Amino acid sequence: MNQELSVLNQIRQSAQSGRDNTSHLIQISDNTRFRHALDQQLRVYENVCANADRIIKSYGREPGIVHPIYKVGSYFSSSFKAMVDHSLSSLAEISIENSTSCMTSLTRTLHDCRNSKKEVVDLANNLIHSEEKHIEEMKKFL
């Protein structure tokens, strides 16, 4: 169970970070198509967080919080890049970098926790596949 909780917390952290960064990019952009694509990914992050929370609670535990330092670092990184260049291409690049970071982190976690329950692995893989699709969508804006 500890392994599952570790993977679930990593999934939640990745999805929450993605949600926060995506919300920030939605606020910055004035392009309707771009905002729509980000909004679709935002719903994925919210769904993943809800599913991870549900599974964690099924183990009799409460979902943890994402450490504020992690959230602030990620926010400032995206904010700084967007301030320097707030073109649509730059915002798409930021989104791609965030998705790539999420995929890398989750893939590493899955490799470290090979014996996790199918439900947990499937949730992580669904987020990874969603990130891959999101990257392909963001490439249209480069």
C-alpha angles and dihedrals in degrees: 000000000000090000091053091048090051092051092044092051090051090049090050093047092050093046094046092049090049091048093050094047093045092049089052092050091049089056092050100046125080095186110109097206092048093048090049091053090048091047090055090053090045089059089051091054092049091049092049091050091050092049093047090049091050092052093046090051090049086063089055093253134117120237113258125233125252109250109256092229090060091050095045094048092051093045094050093047092055093040094052093049091047092049092052093049119005095176118133090249091054093048090050089050091052090051091049091050091050092049092047091051090051093050092048093049095047094045090052091049092050091050090051093047104042095155098058119131118273093245091057095044090048091053091051092046091049090055091047091051091046090053090051091053091046091053090053089051092048092052087070088067098050 
